[in-house]
Amino acid sequence: MNSATLSILSAAAAGAPPAWTTFIPFIGMGLVFYFFLLRPQMQQQKAQKAKIDGLKKGDQVVTGGGLIGRILKVDDAHVELELGPNVKVRAVRSTIADVLQPGQPAND
């Protein structure tokens, strides 16, 4: 190469931004994705797991199918629910959707 070509190439290279700057938009999108989608979902899953781990006899719960009942017995994987007088069912513990507060209405 002659000196004129070399000086043109070095001038073009000096004016170009560094190659790593092309990744800045992708990093920004990744951060937005994490803070607006992944992080809230992880916090919600953590709260649901804490609810399920804290189940005890006498709690009123709502199952994933919408049934409201009172817990009679809690095992590692199952709970026994009383849905009404003389109506008892076993449910998988992970299908409990929510624990009702004492002041909320139940099906009694």
Secondary structure per residue as TSV (DSSP state, phi and psi in degrees):
chain	resnum	aa	ss	phi	psi
A	1	M	-	360.0	147.2
A	2	N	-	-91.8	173.8
A	3	S	H	-69.4	-28.5
A	4	A	H	-69.2	-43.5
A	5	T	H	-66.7	-40.9
A	6	L	H	-63.9	-39.4
A	7	S	H	-69.8	-33.3
A	8	I	H	-68.4	-44.2
A	9	L	H	-64.3	-42.1
A	10	S	H	-69.7	-32.0
A	11	A	H	-69.3	-39.3
A	12	A	H	-68.4	-39.0
A	13	A	H	-70.1	-33.7
A	14	A	H	-71.1	-29.2
A	15	G	H	-86.5	-14.2
A	16	A	S	-81.0	142.8
A	17	P	-	-70.6	160.1
A	18	P	-	-61.9	152.6
A	19	A	G	-65.3	-31.4
A	20	W	G	-68.3	-18.3
A	21	T	G	-69.3	-17.5
A	22	T	G	-70.5	-17.1
A	23	F	G	-89.7	-8.8
A	24	I	H	-58.5	-45.0
A	25	P	H	-61.2	-37.2
A	26	F	H	-68.2	-38.2
A	27	I	H	-65.5	-41.9
A	28	G	H	-62.1	-42.8
A	29	M	H	-65.1	-37.5
A	30	G	H	-63.2	-41.6
A	31	L	H	-65.7	-42.6
A	32	V	H	-61.7	-45.1
A	33	F	H	-58.8	-43.3
A	34	Y	I	-65.6	-50.7
A	35	F	I	-74.5	-26.7
A	36	F	I	-100.3	-18.6
A	37	L	I	-119.8	-56.3
A	38	L	I	-73.0	-47.3
A	39	R	H	-62.7	-46.9
A	40	P	H	-62.3	-36.7
A	41	Q	H	-66.0	-39.9
A	42	M	H	-65.2	-39.0
A	43	Q	H	-66.4	-38.7
A	44	Q	H	-65.8	-41.4
A	45	Q	H	-64.7	-38.0
A	46	K	H	-65.3	-41.2
A	47	A	H	-66.1	-40.3
A	48	Q	H	-65.2	-41.0
A	49	K	H	-64.5	-38.8
A	50	A	H	-64.5	-38.6
A	51	K	H	-61.8	-46.6
A	52	I	H	-68.3	-37.4
A	53	D	H	-68.7	-24.4
A	54	G	T	-93.7	10.5
A	55	L	-	-65.5	141.0
A	56	K	-	-145.5	165.9
A	57	K	T	-60.1	133.9
A	58	G	T	98.9	-14.9
A	59	D	-	-68.5	143.2
A	60	Q	E	-95.2	130.2
A	61	V	E	-131.8	161.6
A	62	V	E	-116.0	129.5
A	63	T	E	-84.2	171.0
A	64	G	T	-63.1	-25.2
A	65	G	T	-85.7	-2.7
A	66	G	S	95.5	6.0
A	67	L	-	-80.8	138.2
A	68	I	E	-108.5	130.4
A	69	G	E	-155.6	172.0
A	70	R	E	-107.6	136.4
A	71	I	E	-76.4	127.7
A	72	L	E	-99.5	-35.1
A	73	K	E	-152.0	139.7
A	74	V	E	-120.9	125.9
A	75	D	-	-111.1	-174.5
A	76	D	S	-65.0	-43.2
A	77	A	S	-113.5	-15.4
A	78	H	E	-130.7	160.7
A	79	V	E	-130.7	148.0
A	80	E	E	-104.1	123.9
A	81	L	E	-112.4	144.5
A	82	E	E	-105.0	113.5
A	83	L	E	-87.1	-26.1
A	84	G	E	-168.0	-175.7
A	85	P	T	-60.0	123.7
A	86	N	T	61.4	25.4
A	87	V	E	-123.0	104.8
A	88	K	E	-119.6	139.2
A	89	V	E	-136.0	155.9
A	90	R	E	-103.3	136.5
A	91	A	E	-129.7	151.1
A	92	V	E	-70.4	133.8
A	93	R	G	-58.1	-36.2
A	94	S	G	-73.1	-10.1
A	95	T	G	-86.8	-1.2
A	96	I	E	-71.0	121.6
A	97	A	E	-89.6	-36.9
A	98	D	E	-156.9	153.8
A	99	V	E	-106.3	123.6
A	100	L	E	-79.9	144.0
A	101	Q	-	-76.4	155.2
A	102	P	T	-56.6	-30.1
A	103	G	T	-82.3	-10.2
A	104	Q	S	-78.4	150.8
A	105	P	-	-69.0	148.2
A	106	A	-	-124.9	-173.8
A	107	N	-	-97.1	19.2
A	108	D	-	-76.1	360.0
